[in-house]
Amino acid sequence: KEKNLEIARELAKEILKSSNREYIIAFTMLYWAEGSKKTCDFVNSDGRMINLCINILVKVFNVSKDRLTPTIRIFFGMDEKECLNYWSKITGLSKSRFFVRMNDGGTKSRTKYGMCRIRIKKGSNTLKLINSLVEQSYSELIKSF
């Protein structure tokens, strides 16, 4: 575990020097705010955030779309088919890949299409990298003040 953490820290330093720095920092801040701290999951009800997250994961972090597991959480009163169509279009992932959770812990939502969670399968090293990016980005930004 310690070896993988050190690898993640070194990789984070290199990535923050790359031409993709802006994307990396944007993703890092989004994940810091909306991502899971224990598993490599990103959850939001805003399709633009989910879309941006996926694009950066695939195009900058080189995460294969095959490793992405999408889940949507919807509530009574929402049209399951409409929600599934929406999130499938936003993510570019086939509807057959989605898990649908209905009323799992809540009773209502103010969102039209529910929430979408994107989990990275076998994402422990990716999560270590993201956490290292959070720490290093924070350190760089706070020093600038």
N, C-alpha and C positions, 0 to 999 in steps of 0.2 A: 504494500500500500504506500509506504513512504517513498519507494523508488518511483512509483507512478505519479505521486504528488510532485516530486522533484522534476520529473519529465514534463509534467503539465506546466509547472512554473517557468521552465526554460522555454517551452514552446510558446507560452503566452507572451514572453518578452519578445520573441522573434515575430510573432503574429502582429503585435502592436507596432512594429517597425515596418510592416508591409504596406503595399499600395492599397490594401483593403482596410486600412485603419479606421476610416469613418464608419464602414459597415460593422466592423468588429465592435467599436465603442457603442454604436446604436444598439446592436444586438445585446451586448453586455448589460447595458442599462435597462433594456426591456426585460431581459431575463432576471436581472437583480430584483426588479419590481414585481414581475408576474410569474416567474419560474419557480419550480419546486426546489427546495433546498436539499432534499434527500434522494430524489430520483430525477432523471433528466426529462422533465415534463415542463411544457409551457401551456398555460391556460388563459384564454381570454374570450370575451364575447364580441370583440371588434374584429371583423374579418380582415381588415387592413393589417392589424398587428400580427395575426396568424399568418397571413400571406407573406409579410416581410420576414417574419421569423423563419418560415420554411425556405424562402429564397436564399437567405443568408446561410442557413444550415447546409443547403444543397450546393450553392455556388461558391461560398467562401470557405466553409468548414469541410466541404466535400463529403457530407453525409449522404449516403444513398437513400433515395426515397423508399426503398424496400425496408429500411430500418425504422421508418416512421409509422407509428401506430396511432391513428386518430380515434378519438372518442368524443361524441357529442352528448351533452346533458340538456334535456328538454323537459318541459312540464306540461301538465294537462292544459288543454286549450291551444297548444301549439300543434301545427300540422307537421307530423313526423317526416312525411315525404318532402315537403317544402324545405324543412330544416336540413335534411340530408342532401337534397339537391344543392342548396346554398353552400354548405360546407364542402361538398365535393368539388364544386366549381372554384371556390376560394383556394382550396388546398391543391387542386390538381390531382387528387387521389380518388381512386374508384370508390363508388358508394359501397361496394361489397367489402371494402377493407375497414369500414367504420363500425365501431361498437356504439350502440345507442343506449343511453341510460335515461330512464323516464322516472322523474320524481325521486331521485336517489338522495334524499337528505334535505330536500327543500320542498316548498309548497307552491312557489310561484317565482316568476322572473319578469323583469321589465324589458328584457331583450326580445327581439322578434324571432331570432333563430336559435336561442339558447347559447350555450357555451361550448367551445371546442378545446379539447386537450390534445396536444401533440406530444407523444412519448417517443423517445429514441430507444429502440431495443439495444440491449447491451451498451448502455450509455454511461457506464460508471466513469470511464476515462474521459469522455466528453464532458461530463459534469465536473470532473476535476479541473479540466481545462477552463471551463466557463467560470468556475469559482476563482481560479488563478487570475483570469482576466478581470473579474470584478475587483479583486484585491489590488492588482496593479493599476487598473484604470482609476480607481479611487485614490490611490497613493499619488499618481501623476496629477490628477485634477486638484486634489487638496493642496499639493505643493505649489500649484500655480496661484493660489490665493495669498 
